[in-house]
Amino acid sequence: MTSSTLRSHTCGELNKKDTKKEIKLCGWVNSRRDHGGIIFIDLRDRYGFTQIVLDPKKLAEADKLRREWCIQITGLVRERPKGMENKNIITGEIEVEVKKLNILNESEVPPFEIDDRMEASEELRLKYRYLDLRRPVMQERLLVRHKAAQVVRQYLSSQSFMEIETPMFVKTTPGGARVFKVPSRTHTGKFYSLPESPQMYKQILMVAGCDRYFQLARCLRDEDLRVDRQPEFTQIDIEMSFIDREDIYNIIEGLLKDIFKKVLNVEIKIPFLRLSYQDTMSRYGSDKPDLRFELELKDVSSIMKNSEFGIFKNILEKKGVIYCLNAKGCGKFSRTEIEELIELGKTHHLPGLAWIKVEDKKLESSIVKYLPEKVQKELIKAVNAKENDLLLFAADEFEKAVNALGQVRLHIGKKLNLMNQKEYKFCWVTDFPLFEWNEEVNNWQAKHHIFTMPLEEDMKYLETDPSEVKGKLYDIVLNGVEIGGGSIRIHKKEIQARTLQVTGLNYEEAEKKFDFLLNAFKFSAPPHGGIAIGFDRLCALLCGINDIREVIAFPKNKAAENPMDGSPQDWTPEFLKELNLKLDVVKKN
């Protein structure tokens, strides 16, 4: 019960046990029905709906009531007439006979219906977000977010973590995402950056002896937006000392198990499956695999080297690969549907896809004539081809081939409804390459960040072949969505110097760029590591949706604007004068 001076109950709690009680309710008029002079209203607050009954002969103002008016009523709880119950809601067996009506506020006609069944356009919803948030589905999503945040705090506190806030005005450091900059009024010509993450500060907290830190951290990135990206977002930020990867896995698995149990009452099994980066790319064509369905890629390079198909032979001679996806039961796809798959492959940088159908116990396709009988038999066995299967082939460099085929796999999974929407499949993806080659600058760069610890067994390749070096990196993936990632950090100067050298930096140069962190490391940094989980993404998945804007109270639109408050706004002469700035707008072509 949520009682106050103005109300004794909420609109979501009364039932038959409350019959004959005099109660007070407050809320908004959700709907109004006039039945023979008696007015029925569904009164709504964030807790639910209660049907109230008003007699205009006794309550003169009842006739005035319209949708979204805010009212207070005093009345008697009574059972609904037989056959008029609504078993879909808690209050569905009762109604309230109104004895006293107090109109708290009138409302203009809303620009859209406050109704889950009738969704307005995105721009309208964001412009009138305060009305959009009145909808029960949005209230429920905010409640899920609240509950998840409380579980995070309770669970991590029980594991001896301290919640510590890090600064919002920081120094810009190299690498990572583009950051927002804030000019300083007190230091003319200087600026602060807004943090893209608390990475440096949480590592410094480890040097400070705060061996278990967490924060529901606000992060800000000046990036192009997507459904899973906003300029400001929240992450569950964690760092631990005196640990290795297993400790991170255990803490995060326990945390996620607790969240799903307490928020959704769903039991998830731990430990989660662990896949290396190489393994998940080879099997699923993605480093964030959706494991809710079983279609897997197969490397058929060794089989196809004996084929007479020119394109395949060409690719293999250039040290490329040939991968096959057996799309089970898709042999009945029309030529148009197959062309759609081919076009999808092309959008992911493949020249095309070859295909073969299994019909009448034979392989059927224009390329079959180039496959000797022995190759056909080996292929059928390798991919377990059966009647009505569709075999799809990607031939190219490893990453291009598997990535494109992985996207085709996902497309087929969605087209055939192979994903169980009520299933939650987690996995860890580990052992990512530590470095990647940057064609633009013609040099190696860190794939994650430069403070990531290499695997012990790969240290020997740092100077001879950086492509072979894997890092103590890990991502946590749920239903094909990466919800978090992190690494074990380098804490020793000699290892840091060697990894920096790979990227063309020496330790002294790095000290100038990352001065305050590397200076702190001179004072005996402990072994440490951490992870950041995208809290908005996690909450969206808990709600069964993908768009993180649906679980953020006041998100930006695709242009990074807020239609409700009109931000970003123009600079005025007064602002510029206060900051000692001049504005020189460069027009984009």
C-alpha positions in Angstrom: 0.0 0.0 0.0 1.3 3.5 -0.9 -0.8 5.8 1.3 -0.5 9.6 1.7 -2.7 12.5 2.7 -4.5 12.5 -0.6 -4.9 8.7 -1.1 -5.3 5.6 1.0 -4.6 3.1 -1.8 -3.2 3.0 -5.3 -5.1 2.1 -8.4 -3.4 -1.3 -8.6 -4.1 -3.0 -5.3 -7.8 -3.1 -4.3 -9.5 -6.5 -4.5 -12.5 -8.4 -3.0 -11.0 -8.3 0.5 -11.4 -4.5 0.4 -15.2 -4.7 -0.2 -17.2 -2.1 1.8 -14.1 -0.1 2.7 -14.1 3.7 2.3 -11.0 4.6 0.3 -9.3 7.5 -1.4 -7.7 7.2 -4.9 -5.8 9.7 -7.1 -4.9 9.3 -10.7 -5.6 10.2 -14.3 -8.8 9.5 -16.3 -7.7 6.8 -18.6 -11.1 6.1 -20.3 -14.7 7.2 -19.8 -17.9 5.3 -20.6 -21.4 6.8 -20.1 -24.0 4.1 -19.5 -27.5 5.3 -19.1 -26.6 8.4 -17.0 -24.0 6.5 -14.9 -20.4 7.2 -15.8 -17.7 4.5 -15.6 -14.1 5.6 -15.5 -10.9 3.6 -15.5 -8.7 5.6 -13.2 -4.9 5.1 -13.8 -1.7 5.6 -11.8 1.7 4.0 -12.2 0.4 0.9 -10.2 -2.5 0.0 -12.4 -6.2 0.7 -13.1 -9.3 0.8 -10.9 -12.8 1.2 -12.3 -14.8 3.9 -10.6 -18.5 4.7 -10.9 -19.9 8.2 -10.7 -23.6 9.4 -10.7 -23.8 12.9 -12.2 -27.0 13.5 -10.3 -25.1 13.3 -7.1 -21.7 14.6 -8.4 -22.4 17.6 -10.7 -18.8 17.8 -11.9 -18.7 14.2 -13.1 -20.1 15.2 -16.5 -17.0 17.5 -17.1 -14.4 14.8 -16.7 -12.3 14.0 -19.8 -9.3 11.8 -20.6 -6.1 12.6 -18.7 -7.8 14.9 -16.2 -6.1 14.4 -12.8 -8.6 13.7 -10.0 -9.0 12.5 -6.5 -12.0 10.5 -5.4 -13.4 9.2 -2.1 -15.7 6.2 -2.3 -16.9 2.7 -1.3 -15.3 -0.5 -2.7 -17.9 -2.9 -4.0 -17.9 -6.2 -6.0 -18.6 -5.9 -9.7 -21.8 -7.4 -11.0 -21.6 -11.1 -12.0 -20.1 -11.5 -15.5 -18.6 -8.0 -15.5 -15.3 -9.0 -13.9 -12.0 -8.3 -15.6 -9.7 -11.2 -14.6 -6.7 -9.7 -16.5 -6.1 -7.1 -13.8 -5.7 -7.3 -10.0 -8.6 -4.9 -9.4 -10.8 -6.6 -11.9 -13.3 -8.0 -9.4 -14.2 -4.7 -7.8 -15.2 -1.1 -8.6 -15.4 2.0 -6.5 -18.7 3.9 -6.0 -17.6 7.5 -5.9 -19.0 9.6 -3.0 -16.8 12.6 -3.4 -14.9 14.0 -6.5 -12.1 16.5 -6.4 -10.7 17.7 -9.8 -7.0 18.2 -9.1 -6.2 19.5 -12.6 -7.7 19.7 -16.1 -5.8 18.6 -19.2 -5.7 19.8 -22.8 -6.5 17.1 -25.4 -3.3 15.0 -25.6 -1.5 14.8 -28.9 -1.8 11.0 -28.8 -3.7 8.4 -26.9 -2.1 7.3 -23.6 -2.6 3.7 -24.6 -0.2 0.8 -25.1 -2.3 -0.5 -28.0 -1.9 2.8 -30.0 1.7 3.9 -30.3 2.5 7.4 -31.7 5.4 8.3 -33.9 8.9 8.5 -32.4 9.1 12.3 -32.7 5.8 12.8 -30.9 6.7 10.3 -28.2 10.0 12.1 -27.5 8.5 15.6 -27.8 5.8 14.7 -25.2 7.9 12.2 -23.3 6.1 13.1 -20.1 2.9 11.8 -21.7 4.6 8.8 -23.3 6.0 7.8 -19.9 2.4 7.7 -18.5 1.7 4.6 -20.6 1.7 1.4 -18.5 4.3 -0.3 -20.7 6.7 2.6 -20.1 6.1 2.6 -16.4 6.8 -1.1 -16.4 10.1 -0.6 -18.2 11.2 2.1 -15.8 10.3 -0.3 -12.9 12.4 -3.1 -14.4 15.3 -0.7 -14.7 14.9 0.4 -11.1 14.7 -3.2 -9.8 17.8 -4.2 -11.8 19.8 -1.3 -10.4 18.8 -2.3 -6.8 19.9 -5.9 -7.4 23.2 -4.7 -8.8 23.9 -2.6 -5.7 22.7 -5.3 -3.3 24.6 -8.1 -4.9 27.9 -6.3 -5.4 27.8 -4.9 -1.9 27.3 -8.5 -0.6 30.6 -9.4 -2.4 32.6 -6.6 -0.6 32.5 -4.1 -3.5 32.4 -0.4 -2.8 30.3 2.0 -4.9 32.6 4.9 -5.7 31.8 7.9 -8.0 34.4 9.1 -10.5 34.6 12.6 -12.0 32.4 13.9 -14.8 34.9 16.6 -15.8 38.1 14.9 -16.9 41.2 15.2 -19.1 41.1 13.9 -22.7 43.3 10.9 -23.3 44.2 9.2 -26.6 42.1 6.4 -28.1 38.5 5.3 -27.5 35.4 7.1 -28.7 35.0 10.8 -29.6 34.3 12.8 -26.5 32.3 15.8 -25.6 34.2 18.9 -24.6 33.2 21.6 -22.1 34.9 25.0 -22.1 36.1 26.3 -18.7 34.9 29.7 -17.6 37.6 30.1 -14.9 40.5 28.9 -17.1 40.2 30.8 -20.3 41.0 28.8 -23.5 41.0 25.5 -21.6 38.3 22.8 -21.6 37.3 19.6 -19.8 36.2 16.4 -21.5 33.1 14.4 -20.4 34.1 10.8 -19.7 33.4 8.1 -22.3 34.0 5.7 -19.4 35.7 5.7 -16.0 38.5 3.4 -17.3 41.5 5.4 -16.0 40.0 6.3 -12.7 38.9 2.8 -11.8 42.4 1.5 -12.5 43.8 4.3 -10.3 41.3 3.2 -7.6 43.1 -0.2 -7.7 46.4 1.5 -7.1 44.7 3.3 -4.2 43.9 0.0 -2.5 40.1 0.1 -3.2 40.3 -3.5 -4.3 36.6 -4.0 -5.3 35.0 -1.0 -7.0 31.7 -0.6 -8.8 29.6 2.2 -10.1 26.4 2.6 -12.1 28.5 5.0 -14.3 27.2 7.7 -16.6 29.2 7.6 -19.8 29.1 10.2 -22.6 30.3 9.6 -26.2 29.9 11.9 -29.2 29.1 9.1 -31.7 26.6 8.5 -34.5 23.5 6.9 -33.0 21.8 3.5 -33.4 19.0 1.7 -31.5 21.6 0.4 -29.1 23.6 3.6 -28.8 23.0 7.0 -27.2 25.3 10.0 -26.5 24.7 9.4 -22.8 24.3 6.0 -21.3 24.9 3.9 -18.2 27.2 1.0 -17.5 27.7 -1.3 -14.6 31.4 -0.5 -14.1 33.5 -3.0 -12.1 37.2 -3.3 -11.3 38.9 -5.8 -9.0 42.4 -6.3 -7.6 44.4 -9.6 -7.0 42.3 -11.5 -9.5 42.4 -13.2 -12.9 39.7 -13.9 -15.5 38.0 -16.7 -13.5 37.2 -14.3 -10.7 35.5 -11.9 -13.2 33.5 -14.7 -14.7 32.3 -15.9 -11.3 31.3 -12.5 -10.1 29.4 -11.5 -13.3 27.7 -14.9 -13.6 26.5 -14.6 -10.0 25.3 -11.0 -10.6 23.4 -11.8 -13.8 21.8 -14.9 -12.2 20.6 -12.7 -9.3 19.3 -10.0 -11.6 17.2 -12.5 -13.8 15.9 -14.2 -10.7 14.8 -11.1 -8.8 13.6 -9.0 -11.7 12.0 -11.7 -14.0 11.8 -14.7 -11.7 13.8 -16.6 -14.3 16.5 -19.1 -13.4 19.6 -18.9 -15.6 22.2 -21.7 -15.6 25.8 -21.0 -14.6 28.6 -21.3 -15.5 28.1 -19.9 -19.0 29.5 -21.5 -22.1 33.0 -20.1 -23.0 34.1 -19.7 -26.6 37.3 -18.4 -27.9 37.1 -15.6 -30.5 38.5 -17.9 -33.2 36.0 -20.6 -32.3 32.9 -18.3 -32.3 33.9 -16.7 -35.6 34.5 -20.1 -37.2 31.2 -21.6 -36.0 28.8 -18.6 -36.0 30.5 -15.9 -38.1 30.1 -13.5 -35.2 31.9 -12.5 -32.0 28.5 -12.1 -30.4 26.8 -15.3 -31.4 23.1 -16.0 -30.9 23.0 -19.5 -29.5 19.2 -19.9 -29.4 19.4 -21.8 -32.7 21.9 -24.4 -34.0 22.9 -23.5 -37.6 26.7 -23.5 -37.6 29.3 -22.7 -40.2 31.7 -25.3 -41.4 35.2 -24.8 -42.9 35.1 -26.8 -46.2 38.4 -25.4 -47.6 40.2 -28.7 -47.5 37.3 -30.4 -49.3 36.9 -27.7 -52.0 40.6 -27.6 -52.8 39.8 -30.7 -54.9 36.9 -29.1 -56.8 37.2 -27.7 -60.3 35.2 -24.5 -59.5 37.5 -21.7 -60.6 36.3 -19.1 -58.1 37.0 -21.5 -55.2 40.4 -22.5 -56.5 41.3 -18.9 -57.0 40.4 -18.0 -53.4 42.3 -20.9 -52.0 45.4 -20.1 -54.0 45.3 -16.6 -52.4 45.3 -18.2 -48.9 41.6 -17.5 -48.5 39.0 -19.9 -47.0 35.7 -21.5 -48.1 32.9 -21.8 -45.4 29.6 -23.5 -45.8 26.3 -22.9 -43.9 23.8 -25.7 -44.1 20.5 -23.9 -43.9 18.4 -26.9 -42.7 15.1 -27.3 -44.5 15.6 -24.2 -46.7 15.9 -26.2 -49.9 12.4 -25.1 -50.7 13.4 -21.4 -50.8 12.5 -19.8 -54.1 15.1 -18.3 -56.4 14.0 -14.8 -55.2 14.6 -15.8 -51.6 18.0 -17.2 -52.4 18.8 -13.9 -54.3 17.9 -12.0 -51.1 20.6 -14.1 -49.2 23.1 -13.4 -52.0 22.4 -9.7 -51.8 22.8 -9.8 -48.0 26.2 -11.4 -48.4 27.2 -8.6 -50.8 26.2 -5.9 -48.3 28.8 -7.5 -46.0 31.6 -7.2 -48.5 31.4 -10.6 -50.3 31.3 -10.7 -54.1 28.5 -13.2 -53.8 27.3 -16.5 -52.4 27.4 -19.9 -54.1 24.6 -22.3 -53.3 23.5 -25.9 -53.7 20.1 -27.6 -52.9 19.7 -31.1 -51.8 16.8 -32.6 -53.9 15.9 -36.2 -54.6 19.0 -37.3 -52.7 21.2 -35.3 -55.1 23.0 -32.0 -55.1 21.4 -29.5 -57.5 23.1 -26.3 -58.6 24.9 -24.7 -61.5 28.2 -25.3 -59.6 27.7 -29.0 -59.0 29.2 -30.0 -62.4 32.5 -28.6 -61.0 32.4 -30.9 -58.0 33.7 -34.5 -58.5 31.7 -37.2 -57.0 34.2 -37.7 -54.2 34.1 -34.0 -53.3 30.3 -34.2 -53.2 30.3 -37.1 -50.9 32.8 -35.5 -48.5 30.8 -32.3 -48.6 27.5 -34.0 -47.7 29.2 -35.8 -44.8 31.0 -32.7 -43.5 27.9 -30.5 -43.3 25.4 -33.4 -42.6 23.4 -32.5 -45.7 19.9 -34.0 -45.9 16.9 -33.8 -48.2 15.6 -30.2 -48.7 18.7 -28.6 -47.2 20.2 -25.5 -48.7 24.0 -25.2 -48.7 25.4 -21.7 -48.9 29.1 -21.0 -49.5 31.3 -17.9 -48.7 34.7 -17.8 -50.2 37.1 -15.0 -49.3 39.6 -13.9 -46.5 38.6 -15.6 -43.2 37.0 -12.6 -41.5 35.0 -11.4 -44.6 33.8 -14.9 -45.4 32.6 -15.9 -41.9 31.2 -12.5 -41.0 29.0 -12.4 -44.2 27.9 -16.0 -43.7 27.2 -15.2 -40.0 24.8 -12.4 -41.1 23.1 -14.8 -43.5 22.7 -17.2 -40.6 21.0 -14.6 -38.5 18.7 -13.6 -41.3 17.6 -17.2 -41.8 17.1 -17.6 -38.0 14.8 -14.6 -37.9 13.0 -15.5 -41.2 12.2 -19.0 -39.9 11.5 -17.9 -36.3 14.2 -20.2 -34.9 14.9 -18.0 -31.9 12.8 -18.7 -28.8 12.0 -15.2 -27.5 11.7 -16.5 -23.9 15.0 -18.2 -23.9 18.2 -16.6 -22.5 21.5 -17.9 -23.9 24.6 -16.5 -22.4 28.2 -17.1 -23.3 31.7 -15.7 -22.7 33.8 -14.9 -25.8 37.5 -14.9 -24.9 41.0 -14.7 -26.2 40.5 -11.8 -28.7 43.5 -10.7 -30.7 45.3 -8.0 -28.7 46.3 -6.0 -31.8 44.8 -5.1 -35.2 46.5 -3.7 -38.2 45.4 -0.1 -39.1 45.7 0.4 -42.9 45.3 4.2 -42.6 48.4 4.7 -40.4 50.2 1.6 -41.5 50.8 0.4 -38.0 49.5 -2.0 -35.3 47.0 -0.6 -32.7 45.4 -2.0 -29.6 42.1 -3.8 -30.4 40.6 -3.0 -27.0 43.0 -0.6 -25.1 46.7 -0.5 -24.6 46.6 -1.5 -21.0 45.3 -5.1 -21.7 47.4 -8.0 -20.5 48.6 -10.5 -23.2 48.2 -14.2 -22.6 51.3 -15.6 -21.0 51.9 -18.1 -23.8 51.7 -15.3 -26.5 54.2 -12.9 -24.9 56.9 -14.4 -27.2 55.1 -13.1 -30.3 55.1 -9.4 -29.2 58.3 -8.5 -31.1 58.1 -11.1 -33.9 54.4 -11.4 -34.9 51.8 -9.2 -33.1 49.0 -10.8 -35.1 49.5 -14.0 -33.0 49.1 -12.2 -29.7 45.8 -12.8 -27.9 44.8 -10.7 -24.9 43.1 -11.5 -21.6 40.0 -10.0 -23.0 36.4 -11.2 -22.5 32.9 -10.2 -23.7 29.7 -11.4 -22.2 27.0 -12.1 -24.8 23.3 -12.6 -24.4 21.1 -13.8 -27.3 23.4 -12.4 -29.9 23.9 -9.0 -28.1 27.2 -8.0 -26.5 26.1 -6.7 -23.1 29.6 -6.2 -21.7 33.3 -6.6 -22.0 36.6 -6.1 -20.2 40.1 -7.3 -19.6 42.8 -8.1 -17.2 45.1 -5.1 -17.2 48.9 -4.8 -17.5 50.3 -3.8 -14.1 54.1 -4.2 -14.8 56.2 -1.5 -16.5 58.3 -4.0 -18.5 55.2 -5.7 -20.1 53.6 -2.3 -20.8 56.7 -1.1 -22.5 56.8 -4.1 -24.8 53.1 -3.8 -25.8 53.5 0.0 -26.4 56.5 -0.7 -28.7 54.2 -2.8 -30.9 52.1 0.3 -31.6 55.2 2.5 -32.2 55.2 4.2 -28.8 57.9 4.0 -26.2 57.1 4.2 -22.5 58.3 7.8 -22.2 56.0 9.0 -25.0 53.1 7.1 -23.4 53.8 8.8 -20.1 53.1 12.1 -21.7 49.8 10.9 -23.1 48.6 8.9 -20.1 50.5 10.8 -17.5 48.4 10.4 -14.4 47.7 6.7 -14.8 51.3 5.6 -15.7 52.6 7.9 -12.9 50.3 6.1 -10.5 51.6 2.7 -11.7 55.1 3.6 -10.5 53.8 3.1 -6.9 53.3 -0.7 -7.1 50.0 -1.3 -9.0 48.4 -4.6 -8.0 47.3 -7.2 -10.6 43.8 -6.1 -11.5 41.0 -6.4 -14.1 37.5 -5.3 -14.8 34.4 -5.3 -16.9 31.7 -2.8 -18.0 28.2 -4.1 -18.6 25.9 -1.9 -20.7 23.1 -1.3 -18.2 20.7 0.1 -20.8 21.2 -2.9 -23.1 20.7 -5.3 -20.3 17.5 -3.6 -19.2 16.2 -3.6 -22.7 16.8 -7.3 -23.0 15.1 -7.9 -19.6 12.0 -6.1 -21.1 12.2 -8.3 -24.3 13.1 -5.4 -26.6 16.3 -4.2 -28.4 15.9 -0.4 -28.5 17.7 1.1 -25.5 15.7 4.3 -25.8 12.7 2.4 -24.5 14.4 2.0 -21.1 15.9 5.5 -20.8 13.5 8.1 -19.3 14.7 11.0 -21.5 16.7 9.7 -24.5 17.8 11.6 -27.6 16.5 10.9 -31.1 18.6 9.6 -34.0 20.0 13.1 -34.6 21.2 13.3 -30.9 18.5 15.9 -30.2 15.9 16.1 -27.5 12.6 17.2 -29.0 11.1 17.8 -25.5 13.6 20.3 -24.2 15.0 21.6 -27.5 18.6 20.6 -26.8 21.2 21.2 -28.2 20.5 24.9 -28.2 22.2 27.8 -30.0 25.1 29.6 -28.4 24.0 33.2 -27.4 26.4 36.2 -27.2 26.0 36.1 -23.5 27.2 32.5 -23.2 30.2 33.2 -25.4 31.2 36.4 -23.5 31.0 34.6 -20.2 33.4 31.9 -21.5 35.6 34.3 -23.4 34.9 32.5 -26.7 34.2 33.5 -30.3 32.1 31.2 -32.5 33.2 30.5 -36.0 30.7 28.1 -37.6 32.1 26.0 -40.4 29.3 25.0 -42.7 29.2 21.3 -43.8 29.2 20.6 -47.6 
